[in-house]
Amino acid sequence: MSKNNVQIDLRNLNLVFDMLNIKYKIMKFYPSKMTLDVEVIDTKDIINIPFAHLPKKIKKLIKPN
């Protein structure tokens, strides 16, 4: 696996956060792109969001550096 395609699986941490009255569960983190795959709990859709859009308390738990 090349360094550009590294992904960190965060499902076992069960990190859930609330943003704009929607609950999300963090699935995977891509450090090279600084993005995350998150699952919308209500609809079970998986979307990709930038790391910068996470709440501060979740950023501290992931610690990308």
C-alpha positions in Angstrom: 0.0 0.0 0.0 1.4 3.3 -1.0 1.8 6.1 1.5 -0.8 8.3 -0.3 -3.6 5.7 0.3 -3.1 5.3 4.0 -6.4 5.1 5.9 -7.0 4.8 9.6 -10.0 2.8 10.7 -11.7 4.5 13.6 -14.9 2.4 13.8 -13.8 0.6 16.9 -13.5 3.9 18.8 -17.3 4.6 18.3 -16.7 8.4 18.0 -20.1 10.1 17.5 -20.7 13.8 17.2 -23.6 16.1 16.6 -23.4 18.9 14.0 -26.4 21.0 13.0 -28.8 18.6 14.8 -27.5 15.6 12.7 -25.6 12.7 14.4 -22.5 11.4 12.7 -20.3 8.4 13.4 -16.6 8.5 12.3 -15.6 5.6 10.1 -12.2 6.2 8.5 -9.6 9.0 8.6 -7.3 9.7 5.6 -4.3 11.7 6.9 -2.8 12.4 3.5 -6.0 14.3 2.4 -7.1 15.3 6.0 -10.6 14.0 5.4 -12.9 11.6 7.1 -15.6 9.2 6.1 -18.5 9.6 8.4 -21.8 7.8 8.6 -25.0 9.8 9.1 -26.7 7.7 11.8 -30.3 8.3 10.8 -29.9 7.5 7.1 -26.8 5.2 7.1 -25.3 7.3 4.3 -21.5 7.5 4.3 -20.1 10.9 3.3 -16.6 12.4 3.2 -15.9 15.6 5.2 -12.8 17.7 5.9 -11.0 17.3 9.2 -11.3 21.1 9.8 -15.1 20.9 10.1 -15.0 18.6 13.1 -15.8 19.9 16.6 -12.7 20.6 18.7 -13.3 17.8 21.2 -13.3 15.2 18.4 -10.2 16.7 16.8 -8.4 16.2 20.1 -9.3 12.5 20.2 -8.1 11.8 16.6 -4.8 13.7 16.8 -3.7 13.7 13.2 0.0 14.6 13.9 
